[in-house]
Amino acid sequence: MSKYKLSRRDFLRTAATATAGMFAANAVPFVARAQDTTTIRLLAWGNPTEFEAREATIAMFEEAFPNIKVEFLHTPDDYNTKLQTMLAGGDYPDVIYIGNGDVLPYVARGQFEPLDAYIERDSFDTSDIFAANLALYNVDGVQYGFPMDAPSQQLFYNVTRFEEAGVERPPSDWEDETWTWDSFLEKAIALTDKSQNKWGFQVKNDFRSNWIWITSNGGSFFNEDGTACVINEPEAVEALQFLADLIHVHEVAPPLDVASEMGSATLFESGITAMETWWPAMGRMRESIGDKFVWDVAPHPAGKAGKSTAGGGSGQVISAFSPNKDAAWEFVKFMATTEAAEKWTEIMGIVPPLQSVAESDVYLQPGQPPEHISVFTEGAPYLHPDPRNAAFTQASQVMITELDRLWIGQADAQEVADTIVEKVNDLL
């Protein structure tokens, strides 16, 4: 990545000129009479910060395309269940926000619209989109969507807590070989004081937070040809047991019901946990933490297979059954422009999908935390995205559900992993 940085003013002036040209070149195919208005429906999840970013970028789009209105179907809970129910019932959103790991199952059922013909028709330039993230929405050479972000989950940590405890901060260098599971555990122990409700780390029950540890230890979820679940193999089991032991043996992580009740982000933002696996929601963190304490980010520690990160982000696709595909395409295309990516990044503080924006002050925010924001972009070679399998959406939910028994101490990692394998293989 280039180290050259434009000033914020020069960057925005250049981007505005380029974006205006992009609109002129790409806005032509959607044609409507002045009195006609097309309404498209956008289905997306989102916390309050994401909601704000949605509203802002929708307003920008509607200003650029006055003949297209966007109805935002905000679905913060049970998103995949809602999406599947809508599609099964013939209630088709025009544009769908989707996690990269969920693309293949819907493509396999013919529910997403291929975009290649639209891209070619409009000569839409995708070269500024991070290639690895663009590829997450490509299946067998066919492009189905564009990424809205390019995040990876990293280790957020409370610098103030580290300094108060006299504990050395985690290294931000991805090639630092001293940052291992053992050194992580030592720091977590030193940062824990249960009598003061201060904990070293927070174990989370979602797929990606655990996938980081599994892959860093050399574990997998599916075998190479995707015909069987292999999470009960030693590498994955060891990683899961290590996480469970943080709760029940070393007691450096609070019980999972505490995190579920308060919300894992709240635990970190309130200073209760010193380290937290989180996606790069820097906008939310800056606003929620304010000047309560200093915070930063670092890679997760290396397991037997080295360092790892999970994520890859989410993107937008068009329903194959949308009655408004051209208008939906204009919205999906608009959200992949510099102007929209800048606004989304400005509000969200997320790693943007465009390389030019990732190199700009809009993302880097000099003088704002985290100090080592480059950890996110420098970690790209270590990314293990969600496993690609048509059964992944259901299989990952099986894993999350079964892991509850491990986190509350009802069963060990091997027993739980064996159950996951049995149930996922039934799906396969």
C-alpha positions in Angstrom: 0.0 0.0 0.0 1.3 3.4 -0.9 2.6 5.5 2.0 1.8 8.8 0.2 -1.0 10.7 2.0 -3.0 13.6 0.6 -4.2 16.3 3.0 -7.8 15.8 3.9 -8.8 19.0 2.0 -6.9 18.0 -1.2 -8.2 14.4 -0.9 -11.8 15.5 -0.7 -11.4 18.0 -3.5 -9.9 15.3 -5.8 -12.5 12.7 -4.7 -15.3 15.1 -5.3 -14.1 15.7 -8.9 -13.6 12.1 -9.6 -17.0 11.1 -8.1 -18.8 13.7 -10.1 -17.2 12.2 -13.3 -18.2 8.7 -12.1 -21.8 9.7 -11.7 -21.9 11.3 -15.1 -20.5 8.1 -16.7 -22.5 5.6 -14.7 -25.9 7.2 -14.0 -27.1 7.1 -17.6 -28.6 3.6 -17.8 -31.4 4.2 -15.3 -34.0 6.3 -17.2 -37.3 7.5 -15.8 -39.6 10.3 -16.7 -39.5 13.2 -14.3 -42.8 12.4 -12.8 -42.0 8.7 -12.2 -40.6 7.5 -8.9 -39.3 4.0 -8.3 -39.1 2.7 -4.7 -36.5 0.0 -3.9 -36.4 -1.8 -0.6 -33.1 -2.3 1.2 -32.9 -5.0 3.9 -30.1 -4.5 6.3 -29.1 -4.9 10.0 -27.3 -2.4 12.0 -26.5 -0.9 15.4 -27.3 2.8 16.0 -24.1 3.9 14.4 -24.8 1.7 11.3 -28.3 3.1 11.2 -27.0 6.6 11.1 -24.6 5.7 8.3 -27.4 4.1 6.4 -29.7 7.1 6.7 -26.9 9.4 5.6 -25.8 7.5 2.5 -29.4 6.8 1.5 -30.0 10.6 1.6 -27.0 11.1 -0.6 -28.2 8.6 -3.1 -31.7 10.0 -3.2 -30.2 13.4 -3.9 -28.2 12.0 -6.7 -31.1 10.0 -8.0 -34.3 11.9 -7.3 -36.4 9.4 -9.2 -35.4 6.5 -6.9 -36.5 6.3 -3.3 -35.1 3.8 -0.8 -37.3 2.1 1.8 -34.9 1.0 4.6 -36.1 -2.3 6.2 -34.0 -2.1 9.4 -33.6 -5.6 10.8 -31.3 -5.5 13.8 -32.2 -8.9 15.2 -32.6 -12.5 13.7 -31.5 -11.1 10.4 -30.8 -14.3 8.5 -34.1 -15.9 9.8 -36.0 -12.8 8.6 -34.2 -12.8 5.2 -34.9 -16.5 4.6 -38.6 -16.1 5.7 -39.0 -13.2 3.3 -37.5 -15.0 0.3 -39.4 -18.2 1.0 -42.6 -16.2 1.1 -42.0 -14.4 -2.1 -41.4 -11.0 -0.3 -38.3 -10.0 -2.1 -36.2 -7.0 -1.0 -34.5 -5.3 -3.9 -31.1 -4.9 -2.2 -29.8 -7.2 0.5 -27.0 -6.6 3.0 -25.2 -9.9 3.4 -22.2 -11.3 5.3 -19.5 -12.6 3.0 -19.8 -16.1 4.4 -23.5 -16.2 3.6 -23.2 -15.4 -0.1 -22.7 -19.0 -1.4 -25.8 -20.6 0.1 -28.1 -18.0 -1.5 -26.2 -18.1 -4.8 -26.6 -21.9 -4.8 -30.4 -21.4 -4.5 -30.4 -18.8 -7.4 -31.5 -16.0 -5.1 -28.9 -13.3 -6.0 -28.6 -11.5 -9.2 -25.3 -11.7 -11.2 -23.8 -8.2 -11.7 -21.4 -8.8 -14.5 -23.7 -7.6 -17.2 -24.4 -4.4 -15.3 -20.7 -3.8 -14.6 -19.9 -4.3 -18.3 -22.8 -2.2 -19.6 -21.8 0.8 -17.4 -18.1 0.2 -17.7 -18.0 0.4 -13.9 -14.5 0.5 -12.6 -13.9 -1.8 -9.6 -10.1 -1.5 -9.5 -10.1 0.6 -6.4 -12.0 -2.0 -4.4 -9.7 -4.3 -2.4 -9.3 -7.3 -4.6 -9.5 -9.9 -1.8 -12.7 -8.4 -0.5 -14.3 -8.1 -3.9 -13.5 -11.7 -4.4 -15.7 -12.7 -1.4 -18.7 -11.8 -3.5 -17.6 -13.7 -6.5 -18.7 -17.3 -7.0 -17.2 -19.4 -9.9 -16.1 -16.3 -11.7 -19.5 -14.5 -11.4 -19.7 -11.2 -9.4 -22.8 -11.0 -7.2 -22.1 -8.0 -4.9 -19.7 -5.3 -3.7 -18.2 -5.1 -0.2 -19.4 -2.3 2.0 -16.3 -2.5 4.1 -13.0 -4.5 4.4 -12.8 -5.2 8.1 -11.0 -7.9 10.1 -11.5 -8.6 13.8 -8.6 -7.6 16.0 -7.8 -7.3 19.6 -9.0 -4.0 21.2 -7.3 -3.3 24.5 -7.5 -0.7 27.3 -4.1 1.0 27.3 -4.9 2.7 30.6 -5.6 -0.6 32.3 -2.3 -2.0 31.0 -0.4 1.0 32.3 -2.1 1.0 35.7 -1.3 -2.7 36.1 2.3 -2.3 34.9 1.7 -4.7 32.1 3.5 -4.3 28.7 1.2 -3.5 25.9 0.6 -6.2 23.2 2.8 -5.7 20.1 1.2 -4.2 17.1 3.7 -5.8 14.7 2.2 -8.7 12.9 5.7 -10.3 12.6 6.5 -10.1 16.4 7.0 -13.7 17.4 6.8 -13.0 21.1 3.1 -12.5 21.1 1.8 -16.0 21.7 -1.1 -17.6 23.5 1.1 -18.0 26.6 2.1 -14.4 26.7 -1.5 -13.4 26.1 -2.6 -15.5 29.1 0.1 -14.0 31.3 -1.2 -10.5 30.5 -4.9 -11.5 31.0 -4.0 -12.9 34.5 -2.2 -9.8 35.5 -5.1 -7.6 34.3 -7.8 -9.5 36.2 -9.1 -8.5 39.6 -12.4 -10.2 40.2 -13.0 -8.3 43.5 -13.1 -5.1 41.4 -15.0 -6.7 38.5 -12.0 -6.2 36.3 -11.3 -8.9 33.8 -8.4 -9.6 31.4 -10.5 -10.7 28.4 -14.0 -11.5 27.1 -14.8 -14.8 25.4 -17.6 -14.2 22.9 -20.0 -16.7 21.4 -20.0 -15.8 17.8 -18.4 -17.6 14.9 -15.7 -15.1 13.9 -14.4 -14.4 17.4 -13.7 -18.1 17.8 -12.6 -18.7 14.2 -9.5 -16.5 14.8 -8.3 -18.9 17.6 -9.2 -22.0 15.6 -7.3 -21.0 12.5 -4.3 -19.6 14.4 -3.9 -23.1 15.8 -4.2 -24.8 12.4 -7.8 -25.9 12.8 -10.6 -26.0 10.2 -14.3 -26.1 10.1 -14.8 -28.1 6.9 -12.5 -30.5 5.1 -10.9 -29.4 1.9 -13.7 -30.5 -0.4 -16.4 -29.2 1.9 -18.1 -32.6 2.4 -17.5 -33.0 6.2 -17.1 -30.9 9.3 -13.8 -31.4 11.0 -14.0 -29.0 14.0 -13.5 -32.0 16.3 -9.9 -32.5 15.1 -7.2 -31.7 17.7 -6.2 -28.3 16.5 -9.7 -26.8 16.7 -10.5 -28.6 19.9 -7.4 -27.3 21.6 -8.3 -23.7 20.6 -11.9 -24.0 21.9 -10.7 -25.5 25.2 -8.2 -22.7 25.6 -11.0 -20.2 25.4 -13.2 -22.1 27.8 -10.4 -22.4 30.3 -10.1 -18.6 30.2 -13.5 -18.6 31.9 -13.5 -21.7 34.1 -9.8 -22.5 34.9 -7.8 -19.3 34.8 -10.9 -17.1 35.5 -9.7 -14.2 33.5 -12.9 -13.8 31.5 -16.3 -13.2 33.0 -19.1 -15.8 32.8 -20.8 -15.7 29.4 -24.2 -14.8 30.9 -22.6 -11.5 32.2 -21.5 -10.7 28.7 -24.9 -11.7 27.2 -26.7 -9.5 29.7 -24.6 -6.4 29.4 -23.3 -6.8 25.8 -19.7 -7.6 25.1 -19.0 -4.2 23.7 -20.4 -2.5 26.8 -18.0 -4.5 29.0 -15.0 -3.1 27.1 -16.4 0.4 26.7 -17.1 0.6 30.4 -13.6 -0.6 31.3 -14.6 -3.9 32.8 -12.7 -6.0 30.3 -9.1 -5.1 29.3 -9.0 -6.9 26.0 -11.8 -7.6 23.6 -12.1 -9.2 20.1 -14.1 -6.8 18.0 -14.6 -5.7 14.4 -13.2 -2.2 13.5 -16.1 -0.2 14.7 -13.8 2.7 15.5 -16.6 5.3 15.1 -18.6 3.6 17.8 -15.6 3.2 20.1 -14.5 6.8 19.8 -18.0 8.0 20.6 -18.8 5.5 23.4 -15.4 5.6 25.2 -14.6 9.3 24.7 -12.0 10.3 27.2 -12.8 7.6 29.8 -9.6 5.8 29.0 -7.0 5.3 26.2 -7.5 2.4 23.9 -5.6 0.8 21.0 -5.6 -2.3 18.8 -3.2 -5.2 18.2 -3.3 -8.5 16.3 -4.4 -11.6 18.3 -1.6 -13.8 19.6 -0.1 -16.5 17.5 -1.1 -20.1 18.0 0.7 -23.2 16.6 0.0 -22.1 13.0 0.8 -18.4 13.5 -1.3 -15.3 13.7 -4.8 -15.1 12.2 -7.7 -12.8 11.9 -11.3 -13.3 10.8 -13.9 -11.2 9.1 -13.8 -9.8 5.6 -16.9 -7.8 6.1 -20.4 -7.5 4.6 -21.7 -6.3 1.2 -24.7 -5.6 -0.8 -26.4 -7.8 -3.5 -29.5 -7.6 -5.6 -32.3 -10.1 -5.2 -32.7 -12.2 -8.3 -36.4 -11.7 -8.0 -36.3 -7.9 -7.6 -38.9 -6.1 -9.9 -36.6 -3.1 -9.8 -33.2 -4.4 -10.8 -31.9 -1.4 -12.7 -32.8 0.9 -9.8 -31.3 -1.5 -7.3 -28.1 -1.7 -9.4 -27.8 2.1 -9.3 -28.0 2.0 -5.5 -25.5 -0.9 -5.2 -23.2 0.9 -7.6 -23.5 4.2 -5.8 -22.5 2.6 -2.5 -19.2 1.5 -4.1 -18.2 5.0 -5.1 -15.7 7.2 -3.3 -18.3 9.7 -2.1 -20.5 7.0 -0.4 -17.5 5.1 0.9 -16.1 8.2 2.5 -19.4 9.0 4.3 -19.8 5.4 5.5 -16.2 5.4 6.8 -16.6 8.8 8.4 -19.6 7.7 10.4 -18.7 4.1 11.0 -14.9 4.4 11.5 -14.8 1.1 9.6 -12.0 -0.1 7.3 -13.3 1.1 3.9 -13.6 -1.2 0.8 -11.8 1.3 -1.4 -8.0 1.4 -1.3 -8.0 5.2 -1.9 -10.2 5.9 1.1 -8.1 3.5 3.3 -5.1 5.6 2.5 -6.9 8.9 3.3 -7.4 10.9 6.5 -11.1 10.1 6.2 -10.2 6.6 7.5 -6.8 7.2 9.3 -8.2 10.1 11.4 -4.8 11.4 12.6 -4.8 12.3 16.3 -7.8 9.9 17.0 -7.5 6.4 18.5 -6.5 3.8 17.8 -2.8 4.7 17.5 -2.1 1.5 15.5 -5.0 1.6 13.1 -2.7 0.2 10.5 -3.1 -3.2 12.2 -6.4 -3.7 10.2 -5.0 -3.1 6.7 -1.6 -4.8 7.5 -3.4 -7.9 8.7 -4.9 -8.6 5.3 -2.5 -11.4 4.5 -3.6 -13.2 7.8 -7.3 -13.0 7.0 -9.3 -16.3 7.2 -12.7 -15.3 5.9 -15.8 -17.4 6.7 -15.6 -20.9 5.2 -17.2 -21.2 1.8 -19.8 -23.8 1.8 -23.5 -23.9 0.8 -24.4 -25.1 4.3 -22.3 -22.5 6.2 -25.1 -20.3 7.4 -26.9 -23.2 9.1 -23.6 -24.9 10.1 -22.2 -21.8 11.9 -25.5 -21.4 13.8 -25.2 -25.1 14.9 -21.7 -24.3 16.2 -22.8 -21.1 18.1 -25.7 -23.0 19.7 -23.7 -26.0 20.8 -20.8 -23.9 22.1 -23.1 -22.5 24.8 -22.6 -25.8 26.7 -18.8 -25.3 26.6 -19.0 -21.7 27.8 -21.2 -22.5 30.7 -19.1 -25.5 31.7 -21.6 -28.3 31.0 -19.2 -30.1 28.6 -15.6 -30.0 27.4 -14.5 -28.9 24.0 -14.1 -32.4 22.6 -17.6 -33.4 23.5 -19.1 -30.3 22.1 -17.0 -30.4 18.9 -18.1 -34.0 18.3 -21.8 -33.0 18.6 -21.2 -30.1 16.2 -19.6 -32.4 13.7 -22.5 -34.9 13.9 -25.2 -32.2 13.4 -23.3 -30.3 10.6 -22.6 -33.5 8.7 -26.3 -34.3 8.8 -26.8 -30.9 7.0 -24.1 -31.8 4.5 
